[in-house]
Amino acid sequence: MTNAEPNAVTRPPPAAAPRDSGDPWPPPRVAILKFLVLLGLWVWLFWPELRDVCVMAPGNCDRAHALAIPVAILALVYRRRHHLRASLTTGSAWGVVLMLAGLGLYAASTWPFDFRYIQQLGMVPVLAGALLAVGGWRLVKRCLPMLLLVLLSIPIGPRIYARLIIAPETYTLAATRLVLDQLPKVKAELRGPDLYFRHGGRTGSIALGEPRRGASLLLASLVIGVFVVFAQVRPFWQVAVMAVLAGPVVMLGNALRVFTWGVVTIYGQAMPTSGAPRAVAAVVSLLAAYAIFGLMCAILSNLVIETEQDEDDPRLEELGHA
């Protein structure tokens, strides 16, 4: 005879919970500390390149977006912090290989030939290698948007940039002339890269003396697009659609910039070299790019694509995101 009640049910001791292979190891604090050490070394090594970017950005509207890149990266890290923590692993030795490859690219572009742009490109694989060595391949995958922002902060050489924007600049100026020509009592004319107008008895030019007037702030608009798209973890198909549409959206925002510049110059009777039309046009263009990217992401988020995956399985849901 025992003192146990006859109706009592004997329960076996709880079994130890199986270890989840996705649990971070080493702990997140250790991985963060290691990455901060490597990040400090990265800043020390590439300090001349980082300093040049910071010095040149305030005086050039095509590079000013580089100053906002650190803030955008920190914001994305905060937004994705739970996914980044879940992606941590023990790291990979391939990270060291990738860092050495980036350093080799930097060295090869320094001597015997000095290719400044390629030197600065070496920062990206070294930073990606640090992430890979600390957190593994899944962490690098999650950090691709931040690495892309670092890549977009690197200024393209003036000769390469000039060759890339010849066609976009020509099409933008031609389209802007057609739209301005439809305004009341406005006659627009394009002479080479110069856009002239006649409004009533007043004649003048738009963006006089402005270099690359038909293709400016392209990288800044693209940075806005990357930030808006990746502010939320999205399925791969949404990222792919936005990647295809990013180019047309950027060019549309640029055309709106030139059109706004023309409207302010014509109806505001601004001086040809006045900075007010340029400032207003830049703000309108960047806000328009943000609004368009945001609207497109909202539309894609509301679309439902049926799959055969079990929605209750969090591991399958995780694999379905970019």
C-alpha positions as CSV (number, residue, x, y, z in Angstrom):
1,M,0.0,0.0,0.0
2,T,1.2,3.5,-0.9
3,N,-0.1,6.9,0.1
4,A,-0.7,7.8,-3.6
5,E,-4.3,8.4,-4.5
6,P,-5.9,5.7,-6.6
7,N,-7.0,8.2,-9.4
8,A,-3.6,9.8,-9.6
9,V,-1.8,9.5,-12.9
10,T,1.9,9.0,-12.9
11,R,3.6,11.4,-15.4
12,P,7.0,10.6,-16.7
13,P,9.6,13.3,-16.2
14,P,9.8,15.9,-19.0
15,A,12.2,15.0,-21.7
16,A,15.0,17.4,-22.5
17,A,14.0,19.6,-25.4
18,P,16.0,18.7,-28.5
19,R,18.6,21.2,-29.5
20,D,17.5,23.3,-32.5
21,S,20.1,23.3,-35.2
22,G,19.3,26.9,-35.9
23,D,20.2,28.1,-32.4
24,P,23.1,30.5,-32.5
25,W,26.4,29.2,-31.5
26,P,28.5,30.9,-30.2
27,P,26.1,33.1,-28.3
28,P,25.1,36.3,-30.1
29,R,27.1,38.5,-27.8
30,V,30.3,36.7,-28.6
31,A,29.6,36.9,-32.3
32,I,28.8,40.6,-32.1
33,L,32.0,41.2,-30.2
34,K,34.1,39.4,-32.7
35,F,32.5,41.3,-35.6
36,L,33.0,44.6,-33.9
37,V,36.7,43.8,-33.6
38,L,36.9,42.9,-37.3
39,L,34.8,46.0,-38.1
40,G,37.3,48.2,-36.3
41,L,40.2,46.6,-38.2
42,W,38.2,47.1,-41.4
43,V,37.7,50.8,-40.7
44,W,41.4,51.2,-39.8
45,L,42.6,49.5,-43.0
46,F,40.3,51.3,-45.3
47,W,40.3,54.7,-43.5
48,P,41.8,56.6,-46.4
49,E,39.0,55.4,-48.7
50,L,36.3,56.1,-46.1
51,R,37.7,59.5,-45.5
52,D,37.7,60.4,-49.2
53,V,34.1,59.4,-49.4
54,C,33.1,61.5,-46.4
55,V,35.1,64.5,-47.7
56,M,33.8,64.4,-51.3
57,A,30.2,63.7,-50.5
58,P,29.1,67.1,-49.1
59,G,30.3,69.0,-52.2
60,N,28.7,66.6,-54.8
61,C,25.0,65.9,-55.0
62,D,25.7,62.6,-56.7
63,R,27.7,61.4,-53.7
64,A,25.9,63.1,-50.8
65,H,23.8,59.9,-50.2
66,A,27.0,58.2,-48.9
67,L,26.7,60.2,-45.7
68,A,23.3,58.6,-45.0
69,I,24.4,55.0,-45.7
70,P,25.6,54.3,-42.0
71,V,22.2,55.4,-40.7
72,A,20.3,53.3,-43.3
73,I,22.4,50.2,-42.4
74,L,21.8,50.6,-38.7
75,A,18.1,51.0,-39.4
76,L,18.0,47.8,-41.5
77,V,20.0,45.9,-38.8
78,Y,17.5,47.0,-36.2
79,R,14.6,46.0,-38.4
80,R,16.1,42.6,-39.1
81,R,17.6,41.9,-35.7
82,H,15.5,38.9,-35.0
83,H,16.3,37.3,-38.4
84,L,20.0,38.1,-38.0
85,R,20.2,36.5,-34.6
86,A,18.4,33.4,-35.9
87,S,20.9,33.1,-38.8
88,L,24.0,33.0,-36.6
89,T,26.1,29.9,-36.8
90,T,29.7,29.0,-35.8
91,G,31.0,30.8,-38.9
92,S,33.0,29.5,-41.9
93,A,36.7,29.4,-42.7
94,W,35.7,30.6,-46.2
95,G,35.3,34.0,-44.5
96,V,39.1,34.3,-44.1
97,V,39.5,33.3,-47.8
98,L,37.0,36.0,-48.8
99,M,38.8,38.6,-46.7
100,L,42.2,37.7,-48.2
101,A,40.6,37.9,-51.7
102,G,39.4,41.4,-50.9
103,L,42.8,42.5,-49.6
104,G,44.4,41.0,-52.7
105,L,42.1,43.0,-54.9
106,Y,43.0,46.1,-53.0
107,A,46.7,45.4,-53.3
108,A,46.5,44.6,-57.0
109,S,44.7,47.8,-57.7
110,T,47.2,49.9,-55.7
111,W,50.5,48.8,-57.4
112,P,51.8,49.0,-60.1
113,F,48.6,50.7,-61.3
114,D,46.4,52.9,-59.2
115,F,42.7,52.2,-59.8
116,R,40.9,54.1,-57.2
117,Y,37.5,52.7,-57.8
118,I,38.7,49.1,-57.6
119,Q,40.6,49.8,-54.4
120,Q,37.4,51.0,-52.8
121,L,35.5,48.0,-54.1
122,G,37.9,45.9,-52.1
123,M,36.1,47.1,-49.0
124,V,33.0,45.0,-49.8
125,P,34.4,41.5,-50.0
126,V,36.5,42.1,-46.9
127,L,33.4,43.2,-44.9
128,A,31.4,40.2,-46.3
129,G,34.3,37.9,-45.3
130,A,34.2,39.2,-41.7
131,L,30.5,38.5,-41.6
132,L,31.0,35.0,-43.0
133,A,33.8,34.2,-40.6
134,V,31.8,35.3,-37.6
135,G,28.3,34.2,-38.5
136,G,28.2,31.8,-41.5
137,W,26.6,31.8,-44.9
138,R,23.0,32.4,-43.6
139,L,24.1,35.6,-41.9
140,V,25.8,36.8,-45.1
141,K,22.6,36.2,-47.0
142,R,20.6,38.2,-44.5
143,C,23.2,41.0,-44.7
144,L,23.2,41.3,-48.5
145,P,21.0,44.5,-48.4
146,M,23.5,46.2,-46.1
147,L,26.4,45.1,-48.2
148,L,24.6,46.5,-51.3
149,L,24.3,49.8,-49.5
150,V,28.0,49.8,-48.9
151,L,28.6,49.1,-52.6
152,L,26.3,52.0,-53.6
153,S,28.2,54.4,-51.3
154,I,31.4,53.9,-53.3
155,P,31.7,56.7,-55.9
156,I,32.0,55.6,-59.5
157,G,34.8,57.2,-61.4
158,P,33.8,60.3,-63.5
159,R,34.8,58.7,-66.8
160,I,32.9,55.5,-66.1
161,Y,29.9,57.3,-64.8
162,A,29.8,59.6,-67.8
163,R,29.8,56.7,-70.2
164,L,27.0,54.9,-68.2
165,I,24.6,57.9,-68.2
166,I,24.9,59.1,-71.8
167,A,21.8,57.2,-73.0
168,P,19.7,57.8,-69.8
169,E,20.6,61.5,-69.9
170,T,19.6,61.9,-73.5
171,Y,16.2,60.1,-73.1
172,T,15.4,62.0,-69.9
173,L,16.1,65.4,-71.5
174,A,14.1,64.5,-74.6
175,A,11.1,63.3,-72.5
176,T,11.2,66.4,-70.3
177,R,11.2,68.7,-73.4
178,L,8.1,67.0,-74.7
179,V,6.3,67.4,-71.3
180,L,7.4,71.0,-70.8
181,D,6.2,71.8,-74.4
182,Q,2.6,70.9,-73.3
183,L,2.5,73.5,-70.6
184,P,0.4,76.6,-71.3
185,K,2.3,79.2,-73.3
186,V,5.6,77.3,-73.0
187,K,7.8,76.4,-75.9
188,A,10.7,74.0,-75.0
189,E,13.7,73.3,-77.2
190,L,16.6,70.9,-76.8
191,R,20.0,71.8,-78.2
192,G,22.4,69.0,-77.5
193,P,22.5,68.7,-73.6
194,D,21.0,72.1,-73.1
195,L,17.3,72.7,-72.5
196,Y,15.9,76.1,-73.5
197,F,12.4,77.5,-73.0
198,R,10.3,80.4,-74.2
199,H,7.4,81.6,-72.0
200,G,5.6,84.6,-73.2
201,G,8.2,87.2,-74.0
202,R,10.8,85.6,-71.7
203,T,13.4,83.1,-72.8
204,G,16.0,81.2,-70.8
205,S,17.7,77.9,-70.1
206,I,17.1,75.1,-67.5
207,A,19.9,73.8,-65.3
208,L,22.4,76.1,-66.9
209,G,26.0,74.9,-66.1
210,E,24.8,71.9,-64.2
211,P,26.8,68.8,-65.1
212,R,24.9,65.6,-65.9
213,R,21.6,67.6,-65.6
214,G,19.7,64.8,-67.2
215,A,20.9,62.0,-65.0
216,S,21.6,63.1,-61.5
217,L,20.8,61.6,-58.1
218,L,20.4,58.1,-59.7
219,L,22.4,56.3,-57.0
220,A,20.6,58.3,-54.2
221,S,17.2,57.1,-55.6
222,L,18.5,53.6,-55.8
223,V,19.7,53.7,-52.2
224,I,16.2,54.8,-51.2
225,G,14.8,51.9,-53.2
226,V,17.1,49.3,-51.5
227,F,16.1,50.7,-48.0
228,V,12.4,50.6,-48.7
229,V,12.4,47.1,-50.2
230,F,14.5,45.5,-47.5
231,A,13.1,47.4,-44.5
232,Q,10.9,44.3,-44.3
233,V,11.9,40.7,-44.9
234,R,10.2,39.7,-48.1
235,P,9.8,36.6,-50.2
236,F,12.3,36.2,-53.0
237,W,9.8,36.8,-55.7
238,Q,8.9,40.2,-54.4
239,V,12.6,41.2,-54.2
240,A,13.1,39.9,-57.8
241,V,10.1,42.0,-59.1
242,M,11.4,45.1,-57.3
243,A,14.9,44.6,-58.8
244,V,13.4,44.5,-62.3
245,L,11.3,47.6,-61.6
246,A,14.0,49.6,-59.8
247,G,15.6,51.0,-63.0
248,P,12.4,52.4,-64.5
249,V,11.4,53.9,-61.1
250,V,14.8,55.6,-60.7
251,M,14.6,57.0,-64.2
252,L,11.0,58.2,-63.6
253,G,12.2,60.0,-60.5
254,N,15.0,61.6,-62.4
255,A,12.7,62.8,-65.2
256,L,10.4,64.3,-62.5
257,R,13.5,66.1,-61.1
258,V,14.3,67.8,-64.4
259,F,10.6,68.6,-65.0
260,T,10.3,70.2,-61.6
261,W,13.5,72.1,-62.2
262,G,12.0,73.5,-65.4
263,V,8.6,74.4,-63.9
264,V,10.2,76.3,-61.0
265,T,12.6,78.1,-63.4
266,I,9.9,79.0,-65.8
267,Y,7.0,80.0,-63.6
268,G,9.1,81.2,-60.6
269,Q,11.2,83.3,-62.9
270,A,14.4,82.1,-61.2
271,M,17.8,83.1,-62.4
272,P,19.5,80.5,-64.6
273,T,22.2,79.8,-62.0
274,S,19.9,80.0,-59.0
275,G,20.2,77.2,-56.5
276,A,16.5,77.2,-55.5
277,P,15.1,75.3,-58.5
278,R,17.8,72.6,-58.1
279,A,17.1,72.2,-54.4
280,V,13.3,72.0,-54.9
281,A,13.7,69.5,-57.8
282,A,16.0,67.3,-55.8
283,V,13.6,67.1,-52.8
284,V,10.6,66.4,-55.1
285,S,12.6,63.7,-56.9
286,L,13.7,61.8,-53.8
287,L,10.3,62.0,-52.1
288,A,8.7,60.7,-55.3
289,A,11.2,57.8,-55.5
290,Y,10.4,57.0,-51.8
291,A,6.6,57.1,-52.4
292,I,6.8,55.1,-55.6
293,F,9.0,52.3,-54.1
294,G,6.8,52.3,-51.0
295,L,3.5,52.0,-53.0
296,M,4.9,49.2,-55.1
297,C,6.1,47.3,-52.1
298,A,2.7,47.7,-50.5
299,I,1.0,46.4,-53.6
300,L,3.3,43.4,-53.8
301,S,2.8,42.6,-50.1
302,N,-1.0,42.4,-50.6
303,L,-0.6,39.8,-53.3
304,V,-1.0,36.2,-52.2
305,I,0.8,33.4,-54.1
306,E,-0.4,30.0,-53.0
307,T,2.4,27.4,-52.4
308,E,2.4,23.8,-51.3
309,Q,4.4,24.6,-48.2
310,D,2.9,24.1,-44.8
311,E,2.3,27.6,-43.4
312,D,2.4,26.3,-39.9
313,D,6.0,25.2,-40.2
314,P,8.2,28.1,-39.3
315,R,11.3,26.6,-40.9
316,L,9.6,26.5,-44.3
317,E,8.4,30.1,-43.7
318,E,12.0,31.1,-43.0
319,L,13.2,29.5,-46.2
320,G,10.6,31.3,-48.2
321,H,12.0,34.7,-47.3
322,A,14.8,36.5,-49.0
